[in-house]
Amino acid sequence: MDLVDLIAEKRFVGQEFLTWLWFKSEQRGGSVELPGVGDIIVVFEKHMLLEYGEGETNEKCICSGLQSELQEARTGLLMGKKLEQARIQLVQGDYEYNFTLSGALMEFRNVKLPKTAGTEQDDSNNPEEAEGMILERIFLFEELVRIVNELLRIFLETRTSEGWRDELDKIRQWIHGPSESTGA
Amino acid sequence: MGFLSGSASFVRFSVEGELPENALDFIADRVIAFSFRDIDDTFDEYSIGWVSVLNMFDSQFKYASYAAGDYITLTLRVDERKVSPAILKKFVAKEEERVKQEKQVPKLGRSLKVEIKERVRTELMRKAIPVPTTYELCWSLSDSTLTFFTTNKKAHTVLEDFFQESFNLMLRQQIPYVVGETLLNEEQAARLAMINPEVLV
């Protein structure tokens, strides 16, 4: 299939992934288990864009707010919207990333890399040090992509397995759960 | 921006097609052949080419400065002369008025108007200073993937075309479905092709 058609037809894969990741992060208070690595921290924060429908029926809803419970976004989920973009904090070991991930096209926006000695200094005048700095930044970018891909793999393995029905039940409970229990 | 400092925005591509056996020599030749040519002192309207990620005035890449380990890091630089429509409109009107006075006619013919507009546009274009735009990329030779540091869709198309012209290699954007195909085994990938959007409520 042509990439243009794939982008349109498989748009939902990335959006379901993001929605699932939000559920996954809340299920255990912000930690998600990566097989072979252990727990990493995935926190959804500040900014979200939800989307519903395609073409003329397409509807978007932007929610943002520092330290907010993102109630509007949760209501959006209840209305059948899926997450299209989210600001995420991801911590693995000593590395903390902040980035916005868009679901449909998998764009990484405003990525803040972990602070390290190498990336904090401006060594661009010395060719050897410049190469070291470049390699360090490449490593950090690749590491982020690797972790996100690993999360995507876990989602898709579940999504294409028999276990998806159970997972879906849990996601539905989560979507319906918080607002009902708080009586909002 | 953002590859070397500050916060970055990027998308990923897979690089499709085979590099020749002496890949590094081939890349070295092509990078230089398609390096950026300055148009500040010419009247060209558009120029596109590769420059160093560290310095947009370095298009000679002494000591193969685009190579970092197993990665090729390049900046795609596009310089373009542009004339803002408002400025063009102003100078065309001015020139039309002058020609009317000169010829002592109340109105100008259509063909003359077209000619004036074209002449004024060329003159203004020559005076315009080329506006540079730069986009960084990082190409992993071992993975055949490329990280392109902008989410501007028009820039993606420019990159895809220019990358193919430079290296005879195709770029394919890594959307979740396409990445998924590479992450899953054959059986799972076949099931992935069959799934439909799920109602999550």
Contacts between the chains, C-beta under 8 A, distances in Angstrom:
chain1	res1	chain2	res2	distance
A	3	B	172	6.2
A	3	B	173	6.5
A	3	B	175	7.7
A	3	B	178	7.7
A	6	B	175	6.7
A	6	B	177	6.0
A	6	B	178	6.8
A	7	B	173	7.9
A	7	B	175	5.7
A	10	B	175	6.9
A	10	B	176	7.4
A	10	B	177	3.7
A	12	B	197	4.0
A	12	B	198	7.8
A	13	B	175	7.9
A	13	B	176	4.7
A	13	B	177	4.7
A	13	B	180	6.5
A	13	B	192	7.9
A	13	B	195	7.8
A	14	B	175	6.8
A	14	B	176	3.7
A	14	B	177	7.6
A	16	B	197	7.4
A	16	B	198	6.3
A	16	B	200	7.4
A	17	B	176	5.8
A	19	B	200	6.2
A	77	B	200	6.9
A	77	B	201	6.9
A	78	B	201	5.9
A	79	B	201	7.8
A	80	B	199	6.6
A	80	B	200	7.4
A	80	B	201	5.5
A	82	B	200	6.8
A	103	B	176	7.0
A	104	B	175	7.1
A	104	B	176	7.8
A	105	B	11	6.8
A	105	B	173	7.1
A	105	B	175	5.7
A	106	B	11	7.0
A	106	B	12	7.0
A	106	B	174	6.2
A	106	B	175	5.5
A	106	B	176	5.2
A	106	B	179	6.8
A	107	B	9	7.0
A	107	B	10	7.6
A	107	B	11	5.1
A	107	B	151	4.7
A	108	B	8	7.6
A	108	B	9	6.5
A	108	B	10	5.3
A	108	B	11	7.2
A	109	B	9	4.4
A	109	B	151	6.1
A	110	B	7	4.7
A	110	B	8	7.7
A	110	B	9	6.0
A	111	B	2	7.2
A	111	B	7	5.8
A	111	B	8	4.7
A	111	B	9	6.8
A	111	B	10	7.1
A	112	B	7	4.9
A	113	B	7	8.0
A	113	B	8	7.6
A	122	B	5	7.7
A	124	B	4	7.2
A	124	B	54	5.5
A	127	B	63	7.3
A	127	B	65	6.8
A	130	B	54	5.9
A	131	B	68	5.1
A	131	B	69	7.9
A	133	B	4	7.4
A	134	B	4	6.9
A	134	B	53	7.2
A	134	B	68	4.7
A	134	B	71	7.9
A	134	B	73	6.0
A	135	B	68	5.4
A	135	B	69	5.4
A	135	B	71	7.6
A	137	B	3	6.8
A	137	B	4	6.6
A	138	B	68	6.9
A	138	B	69	7.8
A	138	B	71	5.7
A	138	B	73	7.7
A	138	B	138	5.7
A	141	B	8	7.3
A	141	B	10	7.3
A	141	B	138	7.4
A	141	B	147	6.2
A	142	B	140	7.6
A	145	B	12	6.5
A	145	B	147	7.7
A	149	B	179	6.1
A	149	B	183	6.3
A	152	B	176	6.2
A	152	B	179	6.2
A	152	B	180	6.5
A	152	B	183	6.5
A	153	B	180	7.8
A	153	B	183	4.2
A	153	B	184	7.1
A	156	B	180	4.8
A	156	B	183	6.5
A	156	B	184	5.8
A	156	B	188	7.0
A	156	B	192	6.2
A	157	B	184	6.8
A	157	B	188	6.4
A	159	B	192	7.6
A	159	B	195	6.5
A	160	B	184	7.0
A	160	B	188	4.8
A	160	B	191	4.0
A	160	B	192	5.3
A	160	B	195	6.6
A	161	B	188	7.7
A	168	B	198	6.6
A	168	B	200	7.4
A	171	B	200	5.7
A	172	B	200	6.7
A	172	B	201	6.3
A	175	B	200	6.3
A	175	B	201	5.6
A	176	B	201	7.3
